[in-house]
Amino acid sequence: MNGGLNMSNQHNEKEFEKIMQEVEELDSKGLLESEIQTVCKTYGLHADDDRDDILFFIAESNLHYGAL
């Protein structure tokens, strides 16, 4: 049973890495500004100083809710 859990975790990690790469690519093209500003306003973050945390949050949300 633990083997299945490990496989699931590995799958989730690979899926998250894929989503994170997509998020970083969209950010580099300037296509996430609306989402970034929403996260900044909601959580009191700075778009430049907290960029890595914001992109991580967007990727994590997309992993759970499939919104990319």
All heavy atoms as a GROMACS GRO file, in nm:
protein
  543
    1MET      N    1   0.082  -0.120   0.000
    1MET     CA    2   0.000   0.000   0.000
    1MET      C    3   0.086   0.126   0.000
    1MET      O    4   0.053   0.222  -0.065
    1MET     CB    5  -0.093  -0.002   0.121
    1MET     CG    6  -0.194   0.110   0.117
    1MET     SD    7  -0.343   0.054   0.196
    1MET     CE    8  -0.418   0.207   0.231
    2ASN      N    9   0.196   0.126   0.073
    2ASN     CA   10   0.285   0.241   0.073
    2ASN      C   11   0.345   0.266  -0.065
    2ASN      O   12   0.372   0.379  -0.100
    2ASN     CB   13   0.397   0.224   0.176
    2ASN     CG   14   0.352   0.260   0.316
    2ASN    OD1   15   0.249   0.323   0.333
    2ASN    ND2   16   0.428   0.218   0.415
    3GLY      N   17   0.367   0.159  -0.140
    3GLY     CA   18   0.420   0.176  -0.275
    3GLY      C   19   0.329   0.262  -0.360
    3GLY      O   20   0.375   0.346  -0.435
    4GLY      N   21   0.200   0.243  -0.347
    4GLY     CA   22   0.104   0.324  -0.420
    4GLY      C   23   0.110   0.469  -0.378
    4GLY      O   24   0.100   0.560  -0.460
    5LEU      N   25   0.130   0.493  -0.250
    5LEU     CA   26   0.139   0.630  -0.199
    5LEU      C   27   0.264   0.697  -0.255
    5LEU      O   28   0.259   0.812  -0.299
    5LEU     CB   29   0.142   0.630  -0.046
    5LEU     CG   30   0.147   0.767   0.022
    5LEU    CD1   31   0.026   0.851  -0.019
    5LEU    CD2   32   0.150   0.752   0.172
    6ASN      N   33   0.376   0.625  -0.257
    6ASN     CA   34   0.499   0.682  -0.312
    6ASN      C   35   0.483   0.713  -0.460
    6ASN      O   36   0.528   0.816  -0.506
    6ASN     CB   37   0.617   0.587  -0.290
    6ASN     CG   38   0.663   0.585  -0.146
    6ASN    OD1   39   0.636   0.677  -0.071
    6ASN    ND2   40   0.732   0.480  -0.109
    7MET      N   41   0.419   0.625  -0.533
    7MET     CA   42   0.396   0.649  -0.675
    7MET      C   43   0.309   0.772  -0.693
    7MET      O   44   0.335   0.854  -0.781
    7MET     CB   45   0.329   0.527  -0.740
    7MET     CG   46   0.418   0.405  -0.749
    7MET     SD   47   0.549   0.426  -0.870
    7MET     CE   48   0.454   0.404  -1.018
    8SER      N   49   0.208   0.786  -0.609
    8SER     CA   50   0.120   0.902  -0.616
    8SER      C   51   0.197   1.030  -0.587
    8SER      O   52   0.180   1.130  -0.655
    8SER     CB   53   0.004   0.885  -0.518
    8SER     OG   54  -0.080   0.998  -0.521
    9ASN      N   55   0.283   1.027  -0.484
    9ASN     CA   56   0.363   1.144  -0.450
    9ASN      C   57   0.457   1.180  -0.564
    9ASN      O   58   0.474   1.297  -0.596
    9ASN     CB   59   0.442   1.121  -0.321
    9ASN     CG   60   0.356   1.127  -0.198
    9ASN    OD1   61   0.244   1.176  -0.201
    9ASN    ND2   62   0.408   1.075  -0.088
   10GLN      N   63   0.520   1.080  -0.624
   10GLN     CA   64   0.611   1.105  -0.736
   10GLN      C   65   0.534   1.164  -0.853
   10GLN      O   66   0.581   1.256  -0.919
   10GLN     CB   67   0.682   0.977  -0.778
   10GLN     CG   68   0.789   0.933  -0.682
   10GLN     CD   69   0.852   0.800  -0.722
   10GLN    OE1   70   0.794   0.724  -0.800
   10GLN    NE2   71   0.969   0.772  -0.668
   11HIS      N   72   0.416   1.112  -0.879
   11HIS     CA   73   0.332   1.165  -0.987
   11HIS      C   74   0.296   1.310  -0.959
   11HIS      O   75   0.306   1.395  -1.047
   11HIS     CB   76   0.206   1.080  -1.004
   11HIS     CG   77   0.111   1.137  -1.103
   11HIS    ND1   78   0.132   1.130  -1.240
   11HIS    CD2   79  -0.006   1.205  -1.086
   11HIS    CE1   80   0.032   1.191  -1.301
   11HIS    NE2   81  -0.052   1.237  -1.211
   12ASN      N   82   0.255   1.339  -0.836
   12ASN     CA   83   0.218   1.476  -0.799
   12ASN      C   84   0.337   1.570  -0.811
   12ASN      O   85   0.321   1.683  -0.856
   12ASN     CB   86   0.162   1.480  -0.657
   12ASN     CG   87   0.021   1.424  -0.649
   12ASN    OD1   88  -0.048   1.410  -0.750
   12ASN    ND2   89  -0.021   1.390  -0.529
   13GLU      N   90   0.456   1.525  -0.770
   13GLU     CA   91   0.576   1.609  -0.780
   13GLU      C   92   0.608   1.639  -0.926
   13GLU      O   93   0.639   1.753  -0.961
   13GLU     CB   94   0.695   1.541  -0.713
   13GLU     CG   95   0.692   1.549  -0.563
   13GLU     CD   96   0.813   1.481  -0.499
   13GLU    OE1   97   0.921   1.479  -0.561
   13GLU    OE2   98   0.797   1.432  -0.386
   14LYS      N   99   0.599   1.538  -1.011
   14LYS     CA  100   0.627   1.558  -1.153
   14LYS      C  101   0.522   1.649  -1.215
   14LYS      O  102   0.555   1.736  -1.296
   14LYS     CB  103   0.634   1.424  -1.227
   14LYS     CG  104   0.759   1.347  -1.196
   14LYS     CD  105   0.766   1.217  -1.272
   14LYS     CE  106   0.893   1.143  -1.233
   14LYS     NZ  107   0.910   1.020  -1.310
   15GLU      N  108   0.398   1.630  -1.178
   15GLU     CA  109   0.290   1.714  -1.229
   15GLU      C  110   0.310   1.859  -1.184
   15GLU      O  111   0.293   1.952  -1.261
   15GLU     CB  112   0.154   1.661  -1.181
   15GLU     CG  113   0.036   1.733  -1.241
   15GLU     CD  114   0.020   1.711  -1.391
   15GLU    OE1  115   0.072   1.612  -1.445
   15GLU    OE2  116  -0.046   1.795  -1.454
   16PHE      N  117   0.349   1.877  -1.056
   16PHE     CA  118   0.372   2.011  -1.005
   16PHE      C  119   0.490   2.077  -1.078
   16PHE      O  120   0.482   2.195  -1.113
   16PHE     CB  121   0.397   2.010  -0.854
   16PHE     CG  122   0.417   2.148  -0.799
   16PHE    CD1  123   0.309   2.232  -0.780
   16PHE    CD2  124   0.544   2.196  -0.770
   16PHE    CE1  125   0.326   2.361  -0.732
   16PHE    CE2  126   0.562   2.325  -0.723
   16PHE     CZ  127   0.453   2.407  -0.703
   17GLU      N  128   0.597   2.003  -1.101
   17GLU     CA  129   0.712   2.058  -1.173
   17GLU      C  130   0.671   2.105  -1.312
   17GLU      O  131   0.714   2.210  -1.358
   17GLU     CB  132   0.824   1.954  -1.184
   17GLU     CG  133   0.896   1.929  -1.053
   17GLU     CD  134   0.997   1.816  -1.063
   17GLU    OE1  135   1.032   1.774  -1.176
   17GLU    OE2  136   1.041   1.769  -0.957
   18LYS      N  137   0.587   2.025  -1.379
   18LYS     CA  138   0.538   2.061  -1.512
   18LYS      C  139   0.455   2.189  -1.506
   18LYS      O  140   0.474   2.280  -1.587
   18LYS     CB  141   0.454   1.945  -1.567
   18LYS     CG  142   0.395   1.969  -1.702
   18LYS     CD  143   0.310   1.850  -1.744
   18LYS     CE  144   0.230   1.883  -1.868
   18LYS     NZ  145   0.131   1.780  -1.899
   19ILE      N  146   0.367   2.198  -1.408
   19ILE     CA  147   0.283   2.317  -1.393
   19ILE      C  148   0.369   2.438  -1.358
   19ILE      O  149   0.349   2.546  -1.412
   19ILE     CB  150   0.174   2.293  -1.286
   19ILE    CG1  151   0.072   2.191  -1.337
   19ILE    CG2  152   0.104   2.424  -1.250
   19ILE    CD1  153  -0.026   2.142  -1.234
   20MET      N  154   0.468   2.420  -1.271
   20MET     CA  155   0.556   2.531  -1.233
   20MET      C  156   0.630   2.584  -1.355
   20MET      O  157   0.643   2.705  -1.372
   20MET     CB  158   0.653   2.484  -1.123
   20MET     CG  159   0.730   2.596  -1.058
   20MET     SD  160   0.622   2.701  -0.960
   20MET     CE  161   0.720   2.851  -0.959
   21GLN      N  162   0.676   2.495  -1.441
   21GLN     CA  163   0.744   2.538  -1.564
   21GLN      C  164   0.649   2.617  -1.653
   21GLN      O  165   0.687   2.719  -1.711
   21GLN     CB  166   0.799   2.418  -1.641
   21GLN     CG  167   0.920   2.357  -1.575
   21GLN     CD  168   0.968   2.230  -1.647
   21GLN    OE1  169   0.896   2.172  -1.729
   21GLN    NE2  170   1.088   2.186  -1.613
   22GLU      N  171   0.524   2.573  -1.663
   22GLU     CA  172   0.423   2.644  -1.743
   22GLU      C  173   0.398   2.783  -1.685
   22GLU      O  174   0.389   2.881  -1.759
   22GLU     CB  175   0.293   2.565  -1.748
   22GLU     CG  176   0.302   2.438  -1.830
   22GLU     CD  177   0.175   2.355  -1.824
   22GLU    OE1  178   0.068   2.410  -1.788
   22GLU    OE2  179   0.182   2.235  -1.855
   23VAL      N  180   0.387   2.790  -1.552
   23VAL     CA  181   0.363   2.918  -1.485
   23VAL      C  182   0.480   3.013  -1.510
   23VAL      O  183   0.460   3.131  -1.542
   23VAL     CB  184   0.339   2.897  -1.333
   23VAL    CG1  185   0.346   3.027  -1.256
   23VAL    CG2  186   0.203   2.830  -1.310
   24GLU      N  187   0.602   2.963  -1.496
   24GLU     CA  188   0.720   3.047  -1.519
   24GLU      C  189   0.726   3.096  -1.664
   24GLU      O  190   0.762   3.210  -1.690
   24GLU     CB  191   0.847   2.971  -1.482
   24GLU     CG  192   0.862   2.953  -1.331
   24GLU     CD  193   0.974   2.860  -1.291
   24GLU    OE1  194   1.024   2.782  -1.376
   24GLU    OE2  195   1.013   2.866  -1.173
   25GLU      N  196   0.689   3.009  -1.758
   25GLU     CA  197   0.688   3.048  -1.898
   25GLU      C  198   0.582   3.156  -1.924
   25GLU      O  199   0.609   3.256  -1.991
   25GLU     CB  200   0.662   2.926  -1.987
   25GLU     CG  201   0.670   2.958  -2.135
   25GLU     CD  202   0.652   2.835  -2.222
   25GLU    OE1  203   0.686   2.724  -2.177
   25GLU    OE2  204   0.603   2.852  -2.335
   26LEU      N  205   0.462   3.137  -1.869
   26LEU     CA  206   0.357   3.237  -1.886
   26LEU      C  207   0.398   3.370  -1.823
   26LEU      O  208   0.373   3.477  -1.878
   26LEU     CB  209   0.226   3.187  -1.824
   26LEU     CG  210   0.158   3.071  -1.896
   26LEU    CD1  211   0.043   3.016  -1.814
   26LEU    CD2  212   0.110   3.115  -2.034
   27ASP      N  213   0.464   3.363  -1.707
   27ASP     CA  214   0.510   3.485  -1.640
   27ASP      C  215   0.614   3.556  -1.725
   27ASP      O  216   0.609   3.679  -1.739
   27ASP     CB  217   0.567   3.451  -1.502
   27ASP     CG  218   0.619   3.573  -1.429
   27ASP    OD1  219   0.546   3.676  -1.427
   27ASP    OD2  220   0.730   3.569  -1.375
   28SER      N  221   0.705   3.481  -1.785
   28SER     CA  222   0.810   3.543  -1.867
   28SER      C  223   0.751   3.614  -1.989
   28SER      O  224   0.811   3.706  -2.042
   28SER     CB  225   0.914   3.440  -1.910
   28SER     OG  226   0.862   3.353  -2.009
   29LYS      N  227   0.633   3.571  -2.031
   29LYS     CA  228   0.564   3.633  -2.144
   29LYS      C  229   0.469   3.744  -2.100
   29LYS      O  230   0.400   3.804  -2.182
   29LYS     CB  231   0.486   3.527  -2.223
   29LYS     CG  232   0.575   3.425  -2.289
   29LYS     CD  233   0.493   3.318  -2.359
   29LYS     CE  234   0.583   3.215  -2.425
   29LYS     NZ  235   0.505   3.108  -2.489
   30GLY      N  236   0.461   3.766  -1.968
   30GLY     CA  237   0.374   3.872  -1.915
   30GLY      C  238   0.227   3.837  -1.914
   30GLY      O  239   0.142   3.926  -1.910
   31LEU      N  240   0.196   3.708  -1.916
   31LEU     CA  241   0.057   3.666  -1.929
   31LEU      C  242  -0.012   3.636  -1.795
   31LEU      O  243  -0.128   3.594  -1.795
   31LEU     CB  244   0.049   3.541  -2.019
   31LEU     CG  245   0.102   3.562  -2.161
   31LEU    CD1  246   0.102   3.430  -2.238
   31LEU    CD2  247   0.020   3.667  -2.234
   32LEU      N  248   0.057   3.658  -1.684
   32LEU     CA  249  -0.002   3.629  -1.553
   32LEU      C  250  -0.022   3.753  -1.467
   32LEU      O  251  -0.050   3.741  -1.348
   32LEU     CB  252   0.088   3.530  -1.476
   32LEU     CG  253   0.098   3.390  -1.532
   32LEU    CD1  254   0.194   3.306  -1.448
   32LEU    CD2  255  -0.038   3.323  -1.536
   33GLU      N  256  -0.010   3.871  -1.527
   33GLU     CA  257  -0.014   3.992  -1.446
   33GLU      C  258  -0.144   4.006  -1.366
   33GLU      O  259  -0.141   4.047  -1.250
   33GLU     CB  260   0.010   4.116  -1.531
   33GLU     CG  261   0.155   4.129  -1.576
   33GLU     CD  262   0.255   4.118  -1.462
   33GLU    OE1  263   0.242   4.189  -1.362
   33GLU    OE2  264   0.349   4.036  -1.474
   34SER      N  265  -0.256   3.971  -1.426
   34SER     CA  266  -0.384   3.980  -1.356
   34SER      C  267  -0.385   3.888  -1.234
   34SER      O  268  -0.424   3.929  -1.124
   34SER     CB  269  -0.498   3.944  -1.451
   34SER     OG  270  -0.621   3.944  -1.382
   35GLU      N  271  -0.342   3.763  -1.254
   35GLU     CA  272  -0.338   3.666  -1.143
   35GLU      C  273  -0.239   3.711  -1.035
   35GLU      O  274  -0.266   3.701  -0.916
   35GLU     CB  275  -0.300   3.526  -1.193
   35GLU     CG  276  -0.406   3.460  -1.278
   35GLU     CD  277  -0.398   3.498  -1.426
   35GLU    OE1  278  -0.327   3.595  -1.462
   35GLU    OE2  279  -0.466   3.431  -1.505
   36ILE      N  280  -0.123   3.761  -1.079
   36ILE     CA  281  -0.021   3.807  -0.985
   36ILE      C  282  -0.075   3.922  -0.901
   36ILE      O  283  -0.058   3.924  -0.778
   36ILE     CB  284   0.109   3.845  -1.059
   36ILE    CG1  285   0.176   3.717  -1.111
   36ILE    CG2  286   0.203   3.925  -0.971
   36ILE    CD1  287   0.286   3.740  -1.211
   37GLN      N  288  -0.142   4.017  -0.964
   37GLN     CA  289  -0.196   4.130  -0.890
   37GLN      C  290  -0.305   4.086  -0.792
   37GLN      O  291  -0.315   4.139  -0.681
   37GLN     CB  292  -0.250   4.237  -0.986
   37GLN     CG  293  -0.140   4.307  -1.064
   37GLN     CD  294  -0.032   4.365  -0.974
   37GLN    OE1  295  -0.060   4.430  -0.874
   37GLN    NE2  296   0.094   4.340  -1.010
   38THR      N  297  -0.385   3.988  -0.832
   38THR     CA  298  -0.488   3.935  -0.742
   38THR      C  299  -0.425   3.872  -0.619
   38THR      O  300  -0.468   3.897  -0.506
   38THR     CB  301  -0.576   3.832  -0.815
   38THR    OG1  302  -0.641   3.897  -0.924
   38THR    CG2  303  -0.679   3.771  -0.722
   39VAL      N  304  -0.320   3.792  -0.639
   39VAL     CA  305  -0.251   3.728  -0.526
   39VAL      C  306  -0.188   3.836  -0.437
   39VAL      O  307  -0.197   3.829  -0.314
   39VAL     CB  308  -0.145   3.627  -0.575
   39VAL    CG1  309  -0.061   3.575  -0.460
   39VAL    CG2  310  -0.212   3.511  -0.648
   40CYS      N  311  -0.127   3.937  -0.498
   40CYS     CA  312  -0.065   4.045  -0.421
   40CYS      C  313  -0.167   4.116  -0.334
   40CYS      O  314  -0.143   4.140  -0.214
   40CYS     CB  315   0.000   4.147  -0.515
   40CYS     SG  316   0.150   4.088  -0.593
   41LYS      N  317  -0.281   4.152  -0.391
   41LYS     CA  318  -0.384   4.224  -0.316
   41LYS      C  319  -0.444   4.137  -0.207
   41LYS      O  320  -0.469   4.183  -0.096
   41LYS     CB  321  -0.494   4.273  -0.411
   41LYS     CG  322  -0.449   4.384  -0.501
   41LYS     CD  323  -0.557   4.422  -0.601
   41LYS     CE  324  -0.503   4.520  -0.703
   41LYS     NZ  325  -0.599   4.546  -0.810
   42THR      N  326  -0.466   4.010  -0.238
   42THR     CA  327  -0.529   3.919  -0.142
   42THR      C  328  -0.439   3.890  -0.023
   42THR      O  329  -0.486   3.884   0.091
   42THR     CB  330  -0.567   3.786  -0.213
   42THR    OG1  331  -0.654   3.816  -0.322
   42THR    CG2  332  -0.637   3.692  -0.118
   43TYR      N  333  -0.309   3.873  -0.048
   43TYR     CA  334  -0.218   3.829   0.058
   43TYR      C  335  -0.117   3.935   0.101
   43TYR      O  336  -0.027   3.906   0.180
   43TYR     CB  337  -0.146   3.701   0.014
   43TYR     CG  338  -0.242   3.588  -0.007
   43TYR    CD1  339  -0.283   3.552  -0.135
   43TYR    CD2  340  -0.297   3.519   0.101
   43TYR    CE1  341  -0.374   3.449  -0.155
   43TYR    CE2  342  -0.388   3.417   0.082
   43TYR     CZ  343  -0.426   3.382  -0.046
   43TYR     OH  344  -0.517   3.281  -0.065
   44GLY      N  345  -0.130   4.056   0.048
   44GLY     CA  346  -0.041   4.163   0.088
   44GLY      C  347   0.103   4.141   0.045
   44GLY      O  348   0.197   4.176   0.116
   45LEU      N  349   0.121   4.083  -0.073
   45LEU     CA  350   0.255   4.056  -0.124
   45LEU      C  351   0.297   4.162  -0.225
   45LEU      O  352   0.214   4.234  -0.279
   45LEU     CB  353   0.259   3.917  -0.189
   45LEU     CG  354   0.225   3.799  -0.098
   45LEU    CD1  355   0.214   3.671  -0.177
   45LEU    CD2  356   0.327   3.787   0.014
   46HIS      N  357   0.427   4.170  -0.251
   46HIS     CA  358   0.483   4.263  -0.350
   46HIS      C  359   0.514   4.187  -0.478
   46HIS      O  360   0.582   4.084  -0.474
   46HIS     CB  361   0.609   4.328  -0.294
   46HIS     CG  362   0.662   4.436  -0.381
   46HIS    ND1  363   0.746   4.409  -0.488
   46HIS    CD2  364   0.641   4.570  -0.379
   46HIS    CE1  365   0.776   4.523  -0.547
   46HIS    NE2  366   0.714   4.623  -0.484
   47ALA      N  367   0.466   4.237  -0.590
   47ALA     CA  368   0.476   4.166  -0.718
   47ALA      C  369   0.619   4.130  -0.756
   47ALA      O  370   0.643   4.024  -0.814
   47ALA     CB  371   0.413   4.248  -0.830
   48ASP      N  372   0.716   4.215  -0.724
   48ASP     CA  373   0.855   4.185  -0.759
   48ASP      C  374   0.927   4.111  -0.647
   48ASP      O  375   0.988   4.007  -0.670
   48ASP     CB  376   0.932   4.313  -0.792
   48ASP     CG  377   0.879   4.379  -0.919
   48ASP    OD1  378   0.842   4.305  -1.013
   48ASP    OD2  379   0.874   4.503  -0.923
   49ASP      N  380   0.919   4.165  -0.526
   49ASP     CA  381   0.993   4.106  -0.414
   49ASP      C  382   0.947   3.966  -0.379
   49ASP      O  383   1.027   3.884  -0.334
   49ASP     CB  384   0.979   4.195  -0.288
   49ASP     CG  385   1.044   4.331  -0.308
   49ASP    OD1  386   1.124   4.347  -0.401
   49ASP    OD2  387   1.013   4.423  -0.228
   50ASP      N  388   0.818   3.938  -0.396
   50ASP     CA  389   0.761   3.808  -0.358
   50ASP      C  390   0.727   3.722  -0.480
   50ASP      O  391   0.647   3.629  -0.471
   50ASP     CB  392   0.635   3.830  -0.273
   50ASP     CG  393   0.663   3.907  -0.146
   50ASP    OD1  394   0.760   3.871  -0.076
   50ASP    OD2  395   0.589   4.003  -0.115
   51ARG      N  396   0.787   3.752  -0.594
   51ARG     CA  397   0.752   3.686  -0.721
   51ARG      C  398   0.759   3.534  -0.712
   51ARG      O  399   0.667   3.465  -0.758
   51ARG     CB  400   0.844   3.736  -0.832
   51ARG     CG  401   0.796   3.705  -0.972
   51ARG     CD  402   0.670   3.781  -1.002
   51ARG     NE  403   0.649   3.804  -1.143
   51ARG     CZ  404   0.589   3.911  -1.190
   51ARG    NH1  405   0.548   4.005  -1.108
   51ARG    NH2  406   0.566   3.924  -1.317
   52ASP      N  407   0.867   3.480  -0.656
   52ASP     CA  408   0.881   3.334  -0.648
   52ASP      C  409   0.768   3.272  -0.568
   52ASP      O  410   0.711   3.170  -0.607
   52ASP     CB  411   1.015   3.294  -0.588
   52ASP     CG  412   1.132   3.324  -0.681
   52ASP    OD1  413   1.110   3.341  -0.802
   52ASP    OD2  414   1.246   3.329  -0.630
   53ASP      N  415   0.733   3.334  -0.454
   53ASP     CA  416   0.623   3.282  -0.371
   53ASP      C  417   0.491   3.291  -0.445
   53ASP      O  418   0.407   3.201  -0.437
   53ASP     CB  419   0.613   3.360  -0.240
   53ASP     CG  420   0.731   3.334  -0.147
   53ASP    OD1  421   0.792   3.225  -0.157
   53ASP    OD2  422   0.761   3.422  -0.065
   54ILE      N  423   0.471   3.399  -0.517
   54ILE     CA  424   0.346   3.420  -0.592
   54ILE      C  425   0.333   3.314  -0.703
   54ILE      O  426   0.227   3.253  -0.720
   54ILE     CB  427   0.340   3.562  -0.651
   54ILE    CG1  428   0.330   3.665  -0.537
   54ILE    CG2  429   0.224   3.576  -0.749
   54ILE    CD1  430   0.358   3.807  -0.580
   55LEU      N  431   0.440   3.292  -0.776
   55LEU     CA  432   0.437   3.192  -0.884
   55LEU      C  433   0.416   3.052  -0.827
   55LEU      O  434   0.342   2.972  -0.885
   55LEU     CB  435   0.565   3.199  -0.967
   55LEU     CG  436   0.588   3.328  -1.044
   55LEU    CD1  437   0.718   3.322  -1.122
   55LEU    CD2  438   0.471   3.362  -1.136
   56PHE      N  439   0.478   3.025  -0.712
   56PHE     CA  440   0.457   2.896  -0.646
   56PHE      C  441   0.310   2.880  -0.607
   56PHE      O  442   0.250   2.776  -0.630
   56PHE     CB  443   0.547   2.886  -0.522
   56PHE     CG  444   0.541   2.752  -0.454
   56PHE    CD1  445   0.627   2.650  -0.492
   56PHE    CD2  446   0.450   2.728  -0.353
   56PHE    CE1  447   0.621   2.525  -0.429
   56PHE    CE2  448   0.443   2.604  -0.290
   56PHE     CZ  449   0.530   2.503  -0.328
   57PHE      N  450   0.251   2.985  -0.551
   57PHE     CA  451   0.110   2.983  -0.511
   57PHE      C  452   0.020   2.959  -0.634
   57PHE      O  453  -0.072   2.877  -0.629
   57PHE     CB  454   0.072   3.115  -0.443
   57PHE     CG  455  -0.073   3.122  -0.407
   57PHE    CD1  456  -0.119   3.067  -0.289
   57PHE    CD2  457  -0.165   3.184  -0.491
   57PHE    CE1  458  -0.253   3.072  -0.255
   57PHE    CE2  459  -0.299   3.190  -0.457
   57PHE     CZ  460  -0.343   3.133  -0.340
   58ILE      N  461   0.049   3.027  -0.743
   58ILE     CA  462  -0.031   3.010  -0.866
   58ILE      C  463  -0.018   2.866  -0.917
   58ILE      O  464  -0.118   2.803  -0.953
   58ILE     CB  465   0.011   3.112  -0.974
   58ILE    CG1  466  -0.030   3.253  -0.930
   58ILE    CG2  467  -0.049   3.077  -1.109
   58ILE    CD1  468   0.025   3.364  -1.017
   59ALA      N  469   0.104   2.813  -0.917
   59ALA     CA  470   0.125   2.675  -0.963
   59ALA      C  471   0.053   2.576  -0.872
   59ALA      O  472  -0.011   2.482  -0.920
   59ALA     CB  473   0.275   2.643  -0.968
   60GLU      N  474   0.063   2.597  -0.742
   60GLU     CA  475  -0.003   2.507  -0.647
   60GLU      C  476  -0.156   2.512  -0.665
   60GLU      O  477  -0.223   2.409  -0.662
   60GLU     CB  478   0.035   2.548  -0.505
   60GLU     CG  479   0.004   2.444  -0.402
   60GLU     CD  480   0.065   2.480  -0.267
   60GLU    OE1  481   0.033   2.590  -0.215
   60GLU    OE2  482   0.145   2.402  -0.216
   61SER      N  483  -0.209   2.630  -0.685
   61SER     CA  484  -0.354   2.644  -0.708
   61SER      C  485  -0.396   2.571  -0.835
   61SER      O  486  -0.500   2.506  -0.838
   61SER     CB  487  -0.392   2.792  -0.720
   61SER     OG  488  -0.371   2.859  -0.599
   62ASN      N  489  -0.312   2.581  -0.938
   62ASN     CA  490  -0.342   2.514  -1.063
   62ASN      C  491  -0.333   2.363  -1.049
   62ASN      O  492  -0.409   2.291  -1.114
   62ASN     CB  493  -0.250   2.564  -1.175
   62ASN     CG  494  -0.293   2.700  -1.223
   62ASN    OD1  495  -0.408   2.719  -1.261
   62ASN    ND2  496  -0.203   2.794  -1.218
   63LEU      N  497  -0.242   2.314  -0.966
   63LEU     CA  498  -0.233   2.170  -0.941
   63LEU      C  499  -0.362   2.119  -0.878
   63LEU      O  500  -0.416   2.017  -0.917
   63LEU     CB  501  -0.114   2.140  -0.851
   63LEU     CG  502  -0.096   1.993  -0.813
   63LEU    CD1  503  -0.063   1.907  -0.935
   63LEU    CD2  504   0.013   1.977  -0.708
   64HIS      N  505  -0.414   2.195  -0.781
   64HIS     CA  506  -0.532   2.152  -0.708
   64HIS      C  507  -0.663   2.180  -0.783
   64HIS      O  508  -0.757   2.104  -0.771
   64HIS     CB  509  -0.536   2.218  -0.571
   64HIS     CG  510  -0.425   2.173  -0.482
   64HIS    ND1  511  -0.412   2.044  -0.436
   64HIS    CD2  512  -0.319   2.241  -0.432
   64HIS    CE1  513  -0.303   2.034  -0.362
   64HIS    NE2  514  -0.244   2.151  -0.358
   65TYR      N  515  -0.666   2.290  -0.856
   65TYR     CA  516  -0.793   2.332  -0.919
   65TYR      C  517  -0.791   2.330  -1.071
   65TYR      O  518  -0.892   2.356  -1.134
   65TYR     CB  519  -0.832   2.473  -0.870
   65TYR     CG  520  -0.840   2.481  -0.720
   65TYR    CD1  521  -0.747   2.554  -0.647
   65TYR    CD2  522  -0.939   2.412  -0.651
   65TYR    CE1  523  -0.754   2.561  -0.509
   65TYR    CE2  524  -0.948   2.418  -0.512
   65TYR     CZ  525  -0.854   2.492  -0.444
   65TYR     OH  526  -0.861   2.497  -0.306
   66GLY      N  527  -0.674   2.302  -1.129
   66GLY     CA  528  -0.664   2.290  -1.274
   66GLY      C  529  -0.704   2.413  -1.352
   66GLY      O  530  -0.778   2.404  -1.448
   67ALA      N  531  -0.654   2.530  -1.311
   67ALA     CA  532  -0.702   2.654  -1.371
   67ALA      C  533  -0.608   2.716  -1.474
   67ALA      O  534  -0.630   2.829  -1.513
   67ALA     CB  535  -0.728   2.754  -1.258
   68LEU      N  536  -0.503   2.648  -1.517
   68LEU     CA  537  -0.413   2.711  -1.615
   68LEU      C  538  -0.474   2.715  -1.753
   68LEU      O  539  -0.540   2.631  -1.798
   68LEU     CB  540  -0.280   2.636  -1.623
   68LEU     CG  541  -0.163   2.696  -1.551
   68LEU    CD1  542  -0.038   2.614  -1.574
   68LEU    CD2  543  -0.136   2.839  -1.576
   0.00000   0.00000   0.00000
